[in-house]
Amino acid sequence: MKKRSLRLEVPFHLMLLPGALLVFIFAYAPMFGIIIAFQKYYPTKGFFHSAWVGLDNFRYIFMLPNFGRVMWNTVYIASMKIILTLIIPVLTALLLNEVRKQFFKRIVQTFIYLPYFLSWVILAGILMDVLSLDGVVNHLLGFMNIKPIFFLGDNKWFPWTLIASDTWKQFGFDTIIYLAALTGINPTLYEAAVLDGAGRWKQTLYVTLPGILPIVILMMTLSLGNVLNAGFDQVFNLYSAPVMESGDIIDTMIYRMGLQNFQFSVSAALGVFKSAVSFVLISVSYWCAYRFANYRIF
């Protein structure tokens, strides 16, 4: 019986082999490069001949005068993105669930889902035109006698521009997840609520929300691992020197140190620090997902 079972499983393992090989080559093998975070690395000397400095690179980045500000920017922007991409998709899904015209519902779903497929290179160009001082948004504000706002050049407005634009890009995809969860709610619960005299608001409060609560908890806990991922693609394409104070994040700091200033060891140390913190957060998030939403990988 075991031999027969093994014979049946062999084709599936062979199908898995190319994917596992690619993951090993491109994800695990390059992890050897982490060693440069503990060296004074010179490309001409390579991994094996560069001087070993231990934790000096980590001490250096922690003592940088702008490290605390960069950490705050990263955590603040990422946390606000997580919060809004949890709240807005849930509200949108609840509103779309109340729409009875399927044609209109599909059109709305298509429009809110479309930005998800566009890269930040394209969206950054659109946002720069729309949000510039002579753009559409500021023209509309002018009609309402409101002074022009430099969304992409004012440190007060730039973080919220990042948060709002990322939410706009992402919430359509997340809305579909919650709409799928809504289809799994037993219709007899709504019938029972109607018999008890519950209106649409009461049905939403006591049937719909509890029905999708496990998915909401799951999405919330799994998003904890992204607290240090504020979105490199978005920030890199939108930020500039005037908004470095409020827009500089860990990923852009790594890019600047490694590829612009050629501080390979320091940038690697900062990357290792971010990865270590993210690993802990992801582990905690999966534990929370199992504890509160009964979700497990294995």
SERO-4910 file (N, C-alpha, C, O; in steps of 0.05 Angstrom, whole numbers):
BEGIN
 pado doro    nc1    nc2    nc3   cac1   cac2   cac3    cc1    cc2    cc3    oc1    oc2    oc3
  Met    A     17    -24      0      0      0      0     17     25      0     12     44    -14
  Lys    A     39     25     16     57     48     17     71     52     -9     75     75    -18
  Lys    A     79     29    -22     93     32    -48     74     43    -69     82     60    -85
  Arg    A     49     35    -68     29     45    -87     25     75    -83     23     90   -102
  Ser    A     23     82    -58     19    110    -51     42    127    -60     39    149    -70
  Leu    A     67    117    -55     91    131    -64     92    134    -94    100    155   -104
  Arg    A     84    112   -108     84    113   -137     65    134   -148     70    147   -169
  Leu    A     42    137   -135     23    157   -143     32    186   -137     25    205   -151
  Glu    A     48    189   -116     57    216   -108     82    226   -123     87    250   -125
  Val    A     97    207   -135    122    214   -149    117    235   -171    132    254   -173
  Pro    A     96    232   -189     92    252   -210     87    280   -198     96    300   -210
  Phe    A     73    282   -176     68    308   -163     93    320   -153     97    345   -155
  His    A    111    304   -141    136    314   -132    154    323   -155    168    343   -152
  Leu    A    153    309   -177    168    318   -201    157    344   -212    173    361   -221
  Met    A    131    347   -211    119    373   -219    128    396   -201    132    418   -210
  Leu    A    131    390   -176    139    410   -156    169    417   -158    177    439   -151
  Leu    A    185    399   -169    214    402   -169    224    427   -183    240    441   -171
  Pro    A    214    434   -207    224    459   -221    219    484   -204    236    501   -202
  Gly    A    195    486   -193    188    509   -176    206    510   -152    215    532   -144
  Ala    A    210    487   -138    227    487   -114    256    494   -121    269    507   -106
  Leu    A    265    485   -145    292    491   -154    295    521   -159    316    533   -151
  Leu    A    275    533   -171    277    562   -176    277    578   -150    291    598   -147
  Val    A    260    570   -131    259    583   -105    286    581    -91    296    600    -79
  Phe    A    299    557    -93    325    553    -80    346    571    -93    362    584    -79
  Ile    A    346    573   -120    366    588   -134    363    618   -130    383    632   -125
  Phe    A    338    628   -131    334    657   -130    327    668   -102    328    692    -98
  Ala    A    319    650    -83    311    660    -57    330    651    -35    336    667    -17
  Tyr    A    339    626    -36    355    616    -13    385    618    -19    400    626     -1
  Ala    A    394    612    -43    423    613    -49    434    642    -45    455    645    -34
  Pro    A    419    663    -54    430    690    -50    432    698    -21    445    718    -14
  Met    A    419    683     -2    421    691     26    449    689     37    455    699     58
  Phe    A    467    675     22    495    675     30    506    703     31    525    708     46
  Gly    A    495    721     15    505    748     14    500    764     39    511    786     43
  Ile    A    484    753     58    480    766     84    506    770     98    509    788    115
  Ile    A    526    754     91    552    756    105    564    783    103    579    791    121
  Ile    A    558    798     82    571    825     78    561    845     99    573    865    103
  Ala    A    538    839    112    528    856    133    547    856    157    546    874    174
  Phe    A    563    835    159    582    833    182    611    837    173    630    831    188
  Gln    A    614    848    149    641    854    139    644    883    131    624    897    128
  Lys    A    669    891    127    674    916    112    679    908     84    702    903     75
  Tyr    A    658    906     69    658    892     43    669    910     21    661    933     18
  Tyr    A    687    899      5    697    912    -19    692    892    -42    701    869    -41
  Pro    A    679    901    -64    674    883    -86    700    871    -98    699    848   -108
  Thr    A    722    886    -96    747    876   -108    758    853    -91    773    836   -101
  Lys    A    751    852    -65    762    831    -47    743    807    -45    751    785    -39
  Gly    A    717    812    -50    698    790    -48    690    783    -20    699    796     -1
  Phe    A    673    762    -18    663    753      8    685    743     26    685    747     50
  Phe    A    704    729     15    723    714     31    748    729     39    764    720     56
  His    A    752    753     28    776    768     35    770    796     47    788    810     54
  Ser    A    744    803     49    737    828     62    740    825     92    735    803    103
  Ala    A    747    846    106    751    846    134    725    841    150    705    853    143
  Trp    A    727    825    170    704    818    187    701    840    209    721    845    223
  Val    A    678    852    212    675    874    231    653    867    251    646    884    268
  Gly    A    641    844    250    620    836    269    595    853    267    583    855    246
  Leu    A    587    865    290    563    881    291    567    911    287    549    927    292
  Asp    A    591    919    278    597    947    275    578    961    255    570    984    260
  Asn    A    571    948    234    553    960    214    525    966    226    512    986    220
  Phe    A    516    947    243    490    951    257    492    975    277    473    991    278
  Arg    A    514    976    291    518    999    310    518   1025    294    507   1045    303
  Tyr    A    530   1025    270    532   1049    254    504   1059    246    498   1082    248
  Ile    A    487   1040    236    461   1049    226    443   1058    249    427   1076    246
  Phe    A    446   1045    273    429   1053    296    437   1081    306    421   1094    319
  Met    A    462   1088    301    472   1114    311    469   1137    290    476   1160    295
  Leu    A    459   1130    266    454   1151    246    433   1171    256    413   1163    268
  Pro    A    438   1197    252    419   1217    263    391   1215    251    372   1223    264
  Asn    A    389   1205    227    362   1203    214    349   1175    216    328   1171    204
  Phe    A    362   1157    230    351   1130    232    324   1129    246    305   1115    237
  Gly    A    322   1143    268    296   1144    283    274   1156    266    251   1146    267
  Arg    A    280   1177    251    259   1189    234    251   1170    212    227   1168    206
  Val    A    270   1156    200    264   1137    179    247   1114    190    227   1105    177
  Met    A    253   1104    213    237   1083    226    209   1093    231    190   1078    226
  Trp    A    206   1117    241    180   1128    247    163   1131    221    140   1123    220
  Asn    A    176   1142    200    162   1144    174    153   1118    164    130   1115    155
  Thr    A    170   1097    166    163   1071    156    140   1059    171    120   1050    159
  Val    A    141   1059    198    120   1047    214     94   1062    211     73   1051    209
  Tyr    A     96   1089    211     72   1106    209     57   1102    183     33   1096    182
  Ile    A     72   1104    161     60   1101    134     49   1073    130     26   1069    121
  Ala    A     65   1052    138     56   1025    134     32   1018    152     13   1005    143
  Ser    A     32   1028    177      9   1022    195    -16   1035    185    -38   1022    186
  Met    A    -15   1060    176    -39   1073    166    -49   1060    140    -73   1058    136
  Lys    A    -31   1050    124    -39   1035    100    -54   1010    108    -75   1003     96
  Ile    A    -44    996    128    -56    971    137    -84    976    148   -103    962    142
  Ile    A    -86    997    164   -112   1004    176   -133   1010    155   -155   1000    155
  Leu    A   -126   1028    136   -145   1037    116   -151   1014     96   -174   1012     87
  Thr    A   -132    997     90   -137    975     71   -152    952     85   -159    932     72
  Leu    A   -158    955    111   -176    937    125   -204    948    126   -224    934    122
  Ile    A   -205    974    132   -232    987    137   -246    992    111   -270    984    108
  Ile    A   -233   1005     91   -247   1013     67   -257    990     50   -279    991     40
  Pro    A   -241    968     46   -252    946     31   -276    933     44   -294    924     30
  Val    A   -276    931     71   -299    919     85   -324    936     80   -345    926     73
  Leu    A   -321    963     83   -344    981     78   -353    979     49   -377    979     44
  Thr    A   -334    978     30   -342    977      2   -356    951     -4   -376    950    -19
  Ala    A   -346    929      7   -359    903      3   -387    902     14   -406    892      1
  Leu    A   -391    914     37   -418    916     49   -437    932     32   -460    925     29
  Leu    A   -427    954     21   -444    971      4   -451    957    -22   -473    958    -31
  Leu    A   -431    944    -34   -436    930    -59   -454    906    -55   -469    899    -73
  Asn    A   -453    895    -32   -471    872    -25   -500    880    -25   -518    863    -28
  Glu    A   -505    906    -20   -532    916    -19   -543    924    -47   -567    929    -50
  Val    A   -525    924    -67   -534    932    -94   -548    908   -107   -538    886   -107
  Arg    A   -571    913   -117   -587    891   -129   -584    890   -160   -589    869   -172
  Lys    A   -576    912   -172   -571    912   -201   -543    900   -207   -523    913   -202
  Gln    A   -543    875   -217   -518    861   -221   -500    875   -242   -476    875   -239
  Phe    A   -513    887   -262   -497    901   -283   -482    924   -271   -458    928   -276
  Phe    A   -496    940   -255   -483    963   -242   -461    954   -222   -440    966   -220
  Lys    A   -467    933   -208   -448    922   -189   -422    913   -202   -400    918   -192
  Arg    A   -425    900   -225   -401    891   -240   -384    914   -250   -360    914   -250
  Ile    A   -398    935   -260   -384    959   -270   -368    972   -247   -345    979   -251
  Val    A   -380    975   -224   -366    987   -201   -343    970   -193   -321    980   -187
  Gln    A   -346    943   -192   -324    925   -185   -301    928   -204   -278    929   -196
  Thr    A   -307    930   -230   -286    933   -250   -271    959   -246   -246    959   -248
  Phe    A   -285    981   -242   -271   1007   -239   -254   1008   -214   -232   1019   -215
  Ile    A   -263    997   -192   -247    999   -167   -224    978   -168   -204    981   -153
  Tyr    A   -226    957   -185   -206    937   -186   -184    944   -206   -161    935   -203
  Leu    A   -190    962   -225   -171    968   -247   -145    979   -237   -124    970   -247
  Pro    A   -144    998   -218   -118   1009   -210    -98    988   -199    -74    992   -200
  Tyr    A   -109    966   -189    -91    945   -178    -72    934   -199    -50    925   -192
  Phe    A    -80    934   -224    -64    923   -246    -43    942   -257    -26    934   -272
  Leu    A    -44    968   -249    -26    987   -259     -1    989   -241     -4    988   -216
  Ser    A     22    992   -253     47    994   -237     49   1022   -225     36   1040   -234
  Trp    A     66   1024   -205     70   1050   -192     85   1070   -211     83   1094   -206
  Val    A     99   1060   -231    111   1078   -250     90   1093   -265     92   1118   -269
  Ile    A     69   1079   -274     47   1091   -288     30   1109   -270     24   1132   -276
  Leu    A     23   1098   -246      7   1114   -227     21   1139   -217      9   1159   -212
  Ala    A     48   1137   -214     63   1160   -204     61   1183   -225     58   1206   -217
  Gly    A     63   1176   -250     60   1196   -271     33   1209   -271     30   1234   -274
  Ile    A     12   1193   -267    -15   1203   -266    -19   1222   -242    -30   1243   -244
  Leu    A     -9   1212   -218    -12   1228   -194      4   1254   -195     -6   1274   -184
  Met    A     27   1254   -207     42   1279   -210     28   1300   -226     29   1323   -220
  Asp    A     13   1291   -247     -2   1310   -263    -27   1319   -248    -34   1343   -248
  Val    A    -41   1300   -236    -67   1306   -223    -63   1323   -198    -79   1341   -192
  Leu    A    -41   1317   -182    -37   1330   -156    -18   1354   -157    -11   1365   -136
  Ser    A     -8   1361   -180     10   1384   -182     -4   1410   -176    -29   1411   -174
  Leu    A     11   1431   -172     -1   1457   -164    -20   1467   -186    -39   1482   -179
  Asp    A    -16   1460   -211    -34   1468   -232    -50   1444   -243    -60   1444   -265
  Gly    A    -53   1423   -226    -67   1399   -233    -97   1402   -229   -107   1422   -220
  Val    A   -111   1380   -235   -141   1380   -234   -150   1384   -205   -169   1400   -201
  Val    A   -138   1371   -186   -147   1373   -158   -144   1402   -148   -163   1412   -135
  Asn    A   -122   1414   -153   -119   1442   -143   -136   1462   -158   -144   1482   -147
  His    A   -143   1456   -183   -162   1473   -198   -190   1471   -184   -204   1491   -181
  Leu    A   -197   1446   -177   -223   1443   -163   -223   1457   -136   -243   1469   -128
  Leu    A   -200   1455   -122   -198   1470    -96   -200   1500   -100   -210   1514    -83
  Gly    A   -189   1509   -122   -190   1538   -128   -218   1547   -132   -225   1570   -124
  Phe    A   -235   1531   -145   -263   1538   -149   -278   1541   -122   -297   1555   -120
  Met    A   -268   1527   -102   -280   1528    -75   -265   1548    -57   -268   1548    -33
  Asn    A   -249   1565    -70   -233   1586    -55   -215   1574    -34   -211   1586    -13
  Ile    A   -203   1551    -40   -184   1538    -22   -156   1541    -35   -153   1537    -59
  Lys    A   -137   1549    -19   -110   1553    -29    -98   1527    -41   -104   1505    -30
  Pro    A    -82   1529    -62    -70   1505    -73    -53   1489    -53    -40   1501    -36
  Ile    A    -54   1463    -54    -39   1446    -36    -17   1431    -52    -23   1419    -73
  Phe    A      7   1432    -43     29   1418    -56     31   1390    -44     47   1385    -27
  Phe    A     14   1372    -55     11   1345    -43     38   1330    -44     43   1315    -25
  Leu    A     53   1333    -65     78   1317    -68    103   1333    -60    125   1323    -64
  Gly    A     99   1357    -49    123   1372    -41    121   1384    -13    138   1399     -5
  Asp    A     99   1378      1     95   1388     28     97   1365     48     82   1345     45
  Asn    A    115   1367     68    119   1345     87     94   1339    103     90   1317    113
  Lys    A     76   1359    106     51   1354    121     32   1336    105     17   1320    116
  Trp    A     31   1340     78     12   1326     61     23   1301     48      8   1283     41
  Phe    A     49   1299     45     61   1277     29     54   1249     41     46   1232     26
  Pro    A     58   1245     68     51   1218     78     22   1210     73     17   1187     66
  Trp    A      4   1228     76    -24   1222     71    -30   1218     42    -49   1204     34
  Thr    A    -15   1231     24    -17   1226     -4     -9   1197    -11    -22   1184    -27
  Leu    A     13   1188      2     22   1160     -2      1   1141      8     -6   1121     -5
  Ile    A    -10   1146     32    -29   1128     44    -55   1127     28    -65   1105     23
  Ala    A    -65   1150     20    -90   1151      4    -87   1138    -23   -105   1123    -31
  Ser    A    -65   1144    -37    -62   1132    -64    -57   1102    -63    -67   1088    -80
  Asp    A    -43   1092    -42    -39   1063    -39    -66   1050    -33    -72   1028    -43
  Thr    A    -82   1062    -16   -108   1051     -9   -126   1050    -34   -140   1030    -39
  Trp    A   -125   1071    -50   -140   1072    -75   -132   1050    -94   -149   1038   -108
  Lys    A   -106   1044    -96    -96   1023   -114   -103    995   -104   -108    978   -120
  Gln    A   -103    991    -78   -105    965    -66   -133    956    -59   -139    932    -60
  Phe    A   -151    975    -52   -175    966    -38   -194    951    -57   -211    935    -47
  Gly    A   -192    954    -83   -209    939   -101   -204    910   -100   -222    894   -101
  Phe    A   -178    902    -98   -171    874    -96   -181    862    -70   -192    840    -69
  Asp    A   -177    876    -48   -186    866    -22   -216    865    -20   -227    848     -6
  Thr    A   -230    883    -34   -259    883    -33   -269    856    -44   -289    845    -34
  Ile    A   -256    846    -65   -265    820    -77   -263    797    -56   -280    779    -56
  Ile    A   -242    799    -40   -239    778    -19   -263    778      0   -274    757      7
  Tyr    A   -271    802      8   -294    804     27   -320    798     14   -339    787     26
  Leu    A   -323    805    -12   -347    797    -27   -350    767    -29   -372    756    -27
  Ala    A   -327    754    -33   -327    724    -33   -335    713     -6   -350    693     -5
  Ala    A   -326    726     15   -334    717     42   -363    721     47   -376    705     61
  Leu    A   -375    742     36   -403    748     39   -421    726     26   -442    720     36
  Thr    A   -411    715      4   -427    694     -9   -428    669      7   -445    652      2
  Gly    A   -410    666     26   -410    642     43   -428    643     67   -430    623     82
  Ile    A   -442    665     71   -460    668     94   -486    653     87   -497    657     65
  Asn    A   -496    637    105   -520    622    101   -544    640     97   -550    656    115
  Pro    A   -559    639     75   -582    656     70   -604    653     91   -620    671     96
  Thr    A   -606    629    103   -627    624    123   -624    642    147   -643    648    162
  Leu    A   -599    652    152   -595    670    174   -609    697    169   -620    709    187
  Tyr    A   -608    706    144   -622    730    137   -652    727    139   -667    744    148
  Glu    A   -662    703    131   -690    697    132   -700    697    161   -721    708    168
  Ala    A   -683    685    178   -690    685    207   -690    713    219   -707    720    235
  Ala    A   -671    730    209   -669    757    219   -694    773    210   -704    790    225
  Val    A   -703    769    185   -727    782    175   -752    774    192   -768    791    198
  Leu    A   -754    749    198   -777    739    214   -776    752    242   -797    756    254
  Asp    A   -752    758    252   -750    771    278   -754    801    276   -753    815    296
  Gly    A   -759    811    252   -765    840    249   -740    857    244   -742    881    247
  Ala    A   -718    845    237   -693    860    233   -693    873    205   -700    861    185
  Gly    A   -687    899    204   -684    913    179   -656    908    167   -641    892    177
  Arg    A   -650    923    145   -624    919    132   -601    926    150   -580    912    150
  Trp    A   -603    947    166   -581    954    184   -577    933    205   -554    926    211
  Lys    A   -598    923    217   -596    902    237   -585    876    225   -569    862    238
  Gln    A   -593    870    201   -582    846    188   -552    849    183   -537    829    187
  Thr    A   -544    873    175   -515    877    171   -500    875    197   -478    863    198
  Leu    A   -512    886    218   -498    887    244   -496    860    257   -476    853    269
  Tyr    A   -518    844    255   -519    819    270   -515    793    253   -512    771    264
  Val    A   -516    796    227   -512    773    209   -488    776    191   -470    759    191
  Thr    A   -487    798    176   -465    801    156   -438    805    169   -419    790    163
  Leu    A   -436    824    188   -410    829    200   -399    804    216   -375    798    212
  Pro    A   -415    791    232   -405    767    245   -397    745    225   -379    729    230
  Gly    A   -411    745    202   -405    724    182   -378    728    169   -365    708    162
  Ile    A   -369    753    165   -343    758    152   -322    764    173   -299    769    165
  Leu    A   -328    764    198   -309    771    219   -284    753    219   -262    764    222
  Pro    A   -287    727    215   -262    710    214   -243    719    192   -219    718    196
  Ile    A   -254    726    168   -237    735    146   -224    762    153   -200    766    146
  Val    A   -239    779    165   -228    805    173   -205    802    193   -184    814    190
  Ile    A   -209    784    213   -188    779    232   -163    766    219   -141    773    225
  Leu    A   -169    748    200   -147    735    185   -130    755    170   -106    755    171
  Met    A   -144    772    155   -130    793    139   -115    812    156    -93    821    149
  Met    A   -126    819    179   -113    837    198    -88    825    209    -67    838    211
  Thr    A    -90    800    218    -66    788    230    -44    782    210    -21    786    216
  Leu    A    -52    774    186    -31    769    166    -17    795    157      5    794    147
  Ser    A    -31    817    159    -19    843    151      1    853    171     16    872    165
  Leu    A      3    841    195     22    851    215     51    848    205     68    864    213
  Gly    A     56    829    188     83    825    178     92    847    159    116    848    152
  Asn    A     74    865    151     81    886    132     85    913    146     85    934    133
  Val    A     89    913    172     92    938    187    117    954    178    117    978    179
  Leu    A    137    940    169    162    953    159    163    955    129    183    962    117
  Asn    A    141    948    115    139    950     86    121    973     79     97    969     76
  Ala    A    132    996     76    116   1020     70    112   1024     40     99   1043     32
  Gly    A    124   1007     24    120   1008     -5    143   1023    -20    140   1047    -26
  Phe    A    164   1009    -26    187   1021    -39    180   1032    -67    187   1055    -73
  Asp    A    166   1016    -83    159   1025   -110    144   1051   -110    150   1069   -126
  Gln    A    124   1053    -93    108   1078    -91    124   1101    -82    124   1122    -95
  Val    A    139   1098    -60    154   1121    -48    176   1129    -67    181   1153    -71
  Phe    A    190   1110    -79    213   1117    -96    204   1133   -121    218   1151   -130
  Asn    A    180   1127   -131    170   1141   -155    157   1168   -148    152   1184   -166
  Leu    A    150   1173   -123    136   1197   -116    152   1217    -99    147   1241   -100
  Tyr    A    171   1207    -84    184   1225    -65    206   1242    -79    215   1235   -101
  Ser    A    214   1263    -66    235   1281    -76    249   1294    -52    242   1289    -29
  Ala    A    270   1309    -58    286   1321    -36    269   1337    -16    274   1335      8
  Pro    A    250   1354    -25    235   1370     -5    219   1353     15    212   1363     37
  Val    A    212   1328      9    195   1312     27    210   1288     39    198   1269     48
  Met    A    237   1290     38    253   1269     50    247   1266     80    248   1244     91
  Glu    A    241   1288     93    237   1287    122    213   1269    129    214   1255    149
  Ser    A    192   1270    113    168   1254    119    164   1230    101    147   1213    107
  Gly    A    180   1228     79    176   1206     60    198   1185     59    194   1164     47
  Asp    A    220   1191     72    243   1172     71    236   1148     88    230   1151    112
  Ile    A    237   1123     77    231   1099     92    256   1080     91    276   1086     78
  Ile    A    254   1058    104    276   1039    106    286   1030     78    309   1030     73
  Asp    A    267   1023     61    274   1013     35    288   1034     18    308   1027      4
  Thr    A    279   1059     19    293   1079      3    320   1086     15    338   1093      1
  Met    A    322   1083     41    348   1087     55    368   1066     46    392   1071     42
  Ile    A    358   1041     45    375   1019     35    385   1024      7    408   1020      0
  Tyr    A    366   1032    -10    373   1038    -38    393   1060    -40    413   1058    -55
  Arg    A    390   1081    -25    408   1104    -26    435   1097    -16    456   1104    -28
  Met    A    436   1082      6    463   1074     17    477   1055     -1    501   1057     -6
  Gly    A    462   1035    -11    475   1014    -27    482   1021    -55    505   1016    -64
  Leu    A    463   1032    -70    467   1037    -98    476   1065   -105    487   1070   -127
  Gln    A    472   1084    -87    481   1112    -93    506   1119    -78    524   1132    -90
  Asn    A    509   1110    -53    532   1116    -37    552   1093    -36    574   1096    -24
  Phe    A    545   1070    -48    563   1047    -48    571   1037    -21    593   1026    -17
  Gln    A    554   1041     -1    559   1030     26    545   1003     28    525   1000     41
  Phe    A    557    983     15    544    957     12    540    943     38    519    932     43
  Ser    A    560    944     56    558    931     81    537    943     99    521    929    112
  Val    A    536    970    100    516    984    116    488    979    106    469    974    122
  Ser    A    484    980     80    457    976     68    449    947     73    425    942     78
  Ala    A    468    928     71    461    900     77    453    896    106    435    881    112
  Ala    A    467    910    124    460    908    153    432    919    158    417    907    173
  Leu    A    425    941    145    399    952    148    377    933    137    356    930    148
  Gly    A    384    920    114    366    900    103    362    876    121    340    866    124
  Val    A    384    867    133    382    844    152    365    852    176    349    836    186
  Phe    A    369    876    186    353    886    209    323    886    202    307    876    218
  Lys    A    317    897    179    289    897    170    277    869    167    255    863    176
  Ser    A    293    851    155    284    824    151    280    809    177    261    794    180
  Ala    A    298    814    197    295    801    223    270    810    237    255    794    248
  Val    A    265    836    237    241    847    250    216    836    235    196    829    248
  Ser    A    216    836    209    193    826    193    188    797    198    165    788    199
  Phe    A    210    781    202    207    752    207    192    748    234    175    731    236
  Val    A    200    764    254    187    762    280    157    770    278    140    756    289
  Leu    A    152    792    264    124    801    261    107    781    245     84    777    252
  Ile    A    119    769    224    104    749    208     98    725    225     76    714    224
  Ser    A    118    716    242    114    693    259     91    699    279     74    682    284
  Val    A     92    723    290     71    731    309     44    732    295     23    724    306
  Ser    A     43    743    270     18    745    256      6    718    249    -18    715    251
  Tyr    A     23    699    242     12    672    236      2    658    262    -17    643    261
  Trp    A     16    663    284      6    652    309    -21    665    316    -39    651    325
  Cys    A    -23    691    312    -49    705    318    -71    695    299    -94    691    307
  Ala    A    -63    690    273    -83    680    254    -93    652    263   -117    646    260
  Tyr    A    -75    635    273    -83    609    282    -99    611    308   -119    597    312
  Arg    A    -91    630    325   -104    632    352   -132    644    349   -151    635    363
  Phe    A   -135    665    332   -160    679    332   -178    673    307   -202    678    308
  Ala    A   -166    663    286   -182    657    262   -180    628    253   -191    620    233
  Asn    A   -167    611    269   -164    583    264   -151    578    236   -159    559    222
  Tyr    A   -132    595    229   -119    592    203    -91    581    207    -77    589    225
  Arg    A    -84    561    191    -58    549    193    -47    542    165    -63    536    147
  Ile    A    -21    543    162     -9    537    136     -6    507    133    -12    496    111
  Phe    A      2    493    154      6    465    152    -14    450    170    -13    425    171
***
